[in-house]
Amino acid sequence: MVGFTGVFNIVITVLCIWTAWWALQGFRFDVFMRNPKGRQAKVLLIMISIIIGYMVASFIIDYLQWSLLLKELF
């Protein structure tokens, strides 16, 4: 069961990072960056995607774990 939980957490995290990357593609970085097509802009986009995706995945995983603990209440 622990192995399945680890794989599940990895899959959820990667999917959330990919979703954040996809969502940020619609954001206009050219307004805030000097060179929006440069290397620094791409690295910033990757870092923001990882941060947002990790936070969303952590929320989803925590929420799932908390909901599974509710059965211990009764």
C-alpha positions as CSV (number, residue, x, y, z in Angstrom):
1,M,0.0,0.0,0.0
2,V,2.9,2.4,0.7
3,G,4.3,1.9,-2.8
4,F,1.0,2.6,-4.4
5,T,0.7,5.8,-2.3
6,G,4.1,6.9,-3.4
7,V,3.3,6.4,-7.1
8,F,-0.1,8.1,-6.7
9,N,1.6,11.1,-5.0
10,I,4.2,11.4,-7.8
11,V,1.5,11.1,-10.5
12,I,-0.7,13.8,-8.9
13,T,2.3,16.1,-8.4
14,V,3.5,15.7,-12.0
15,L,0.0,16.3,-13.4
16,C,-0.5,19.4,-11.3
17,I,2.9,20.8,-12.4
18,W,2.0,20.1,-16.0
19,T,-1.4,21.7,-15.5
20,A,0.2,24.8,-14.0
21,W,2.7,24.9,-17.0
22,W,-0.3,24.7,-19.4
23,A,-2.2,27.4,-17.6
24,L,0.8,29.8,-17.4
25,Q,1.2,29.5,-21.2
26,G,-1.8,31.9,-21.5
27,F,-0.2,34.5,-19.2
28,R,1.5,37.5,-20.9
29,F,5.0,37.5,-19.6
30,D,6.0,40.1,-22.2
31,V,4.4,42.8,-20.1
32,F,6.7,42.0,-17.1
33,M,9.9,40.8,-18.8
34,R,12.5,42.5,-20.9
35,N,13.1,39.4,-23.0
36,P,10.1,37.1,-22.7
37,K,11.6,34.6,-25.2
38,G,14.9,34.4,-23.4
39,R,16.4,31.7,-21.1
40,Q,15.6,33.6,-17.9
41,A,12.0,33.9,-18.8
42,K,11.8,30.1,-19.5
43,V,13.5,29.3,-16.2
44,L,11.1,31.6,-14.3
45,L,8.2,29.9,-16.1
46,I,9.4,26.5,-15.1
47,M,10.0,27.5,-11.5
48,I,6.6,29.1,-11.2
49,S,5.0,26.0,-12.7
50,I,6.8,23.8,-10.2
51,I,5.8,26.0,-7.2
52,I,2.2,26.3,-8.2
53,G,1.9,22.7,-9.2
54,Y,3.5,21.4,-6.0
55,M,1.2,23.6,-3.8
56,V,-1.9,22.4,-5.6
57,A,-0.7,18.7,-5.5
58,S,0.0,19.1,-1.8
59,F,-3.5,20.4,-1.2
60,I,-5.1,17.5,-3.2
61,I,-3.0,14.9,-1.4
62,D,-3.6,16.3,2.0
63,Y,-7.3,16.6,1.4
64,L,-7.5,13.0,0.2
65,Q,-5.6,11.8,3.3
66,W,-7.8,13.8,5.6
67,S,-10.9,12.5,4.0
68,L,-9.6,8.9,4.4
69,L,-9.0,9.6,8.1
70,L,-12.7,10.5,8.6
71,K,-13.6,6.8,8.6
72,E,-11.6,6.6,11.9
73,L,-14.0,9.0,13.4
74,F,-16.9,6.5,13.5
